[in-house]
């Protein structure tokens, strides 16, 4: 709730939300005003170590967001520390061309 109070997704700048479990990492690009998910990606079925998977998921979400016409997002780390897999996903999304 503390994160949602400060980070909101709009149609111009949707929210890139990250969820990580022990096995996988998931992310969604969300327009909070309409309550719609515009793009999503997950590491399920990917090979490699966790950080490499997170980087690939970041590149994949950037590619899908660009296909949906999104250039800029607000990063929502979901209460997780900006470290490890969350940081790798963010850097992968930046490499893919998303701006935040």
For each residue, the residues with C-beta under 8 A, 3 or more apart:
1: 4 5
2: 5 6 79
3: 6 7 76 77 78 79
4: 1 7 8 76
5: 1 2
6: 2 3
7: 3 4 15 74 75 76
8: 4 15 32 33 74
9: 13 14 15 29 30 31 32 33 73 74 76
10: 13 14 31 32 33
11: 14 31 33 34
12: 72
13: 9 10 72 73 74
14: 9 10 11 29 30 31 32 38 70 73 74
15: 7 8 9 29 30 31 32 73 74 76
16: 27 28 29 30 61 65 73 74 75 76 93 98 100
17: 27 28 29 30 76 78
18: 25 26 27 75 76 77 78 80 86 89
19: 25 26 27 78
20: 24 25 26 78 80 85 86
21: 24 25 26
22:
23:
24: 20 21 42 43 44 53
25: 18 19 20 21 42 43 50 53 54 57 85 86 89
26: 18 19 20 21 40 41 42 43 57
27: 16 17 18 19 40 41 42 57 58 61 89 93
28: 16 17 37 39 40
29: 9 14 15 16 17 37 38 39 40 61 64 65 68 70 73
30: 9 14 15 16 17 36 37 38
31: 9 10 11 14 15 34 35 36 38
32: 8 9 10 14 15 35
33: 8 9 10 11
34: 11 31
35: 31 32
36: 30 31
37: 28 29 30 40
38: 14 29 30 31 65 68 70
39: 28 29 61 64 65 67 68 70
40: 26 27 28 29 37 61 64
41: 26 27 57 60 61 64
42: 24 25 26 27 57
43: 24 25 26 46 53 54 56 57
44: 24
45:
46: 43 53 56 57
47: 53
48: 52 53 56
49: 52 53
50: 25 53 54 84 85
51: 54 55 84 85 88
52: 48 49 55 56 88
53: 24 25 43 46 47 48 49 50 56 57 85
54: 25 43 50 51 57 58 84 85 86 88 89 92
55: 51 52 58 59 88 89 91 92 95
56: 43 46 48 52 53 59 60 92
57: 25 26 27 41 42 43 46 53 54 60 61 89 92
58: 27 54 55 61 62 88 89 90 91 92 93 94 95 96
59: 55 56 62 63 92 93 95 96
60: 41 56 57 63 64 96
61: 16 27 29 39 40 41 57 58 64 65 89 93 96 98
62: 58 59 65 66 92 93 94 95 96 97 98
63: 59 60 66 67 96
64: 29 39 40 41 60 61 67 68
65: 16 29 38 39 61 62 68 70 73 98
66: 62 63 69 70 71 96 97 98
67: 39 63 64
68: 29 38 39 64 65
69: 66
70: 14 29 38 39 65 66 73 98
71: 66 97 98 99
72: 12 13 98 99 100
73: 9 13 14 15 16 29 65 70 93 98 99 100
74: 7 8 9 13 14 15 16 100
75: 7 16 18 90 100
76: 3 4 7 9 15 16 17 18
77: 3 18 80 81 82 86 90
78: 3 17 18 19 20
79: 2 3
80: 18 20 77 86
81: 77 84 86
82: 77 86 87 90
83: 86 87
84: 50 51 54 81 87 88
85: 20 25 50 51 53 54 88 89
86: 18 20 25 54 77 80 81 82 83 89 90
87: 82 83 84 90 91
88: 51 52 54 55 58 84 85 91 92
89: 18 25 27 54 55 57 58 61 85 86 92 93
90: 58 75 77 82 86 87 93 94 100
91: 55 58 87 88 94 95
92: 54 55 56 57 58 59 62 88 89 95 96
93: 16 27 58 59 61 62 73 89 90 96 98 100
94: 58 62 90 91 97 98 99 100
95: 55 58 59 62 91 92
96: 58 59 60 61 62 63 66 92 93
97: 62 66 71 94
98: 16 61 62 65 66 70 71 72 73 93 94
99: 71 72 73 94
100: 16 72 73 74 75 90 93 94
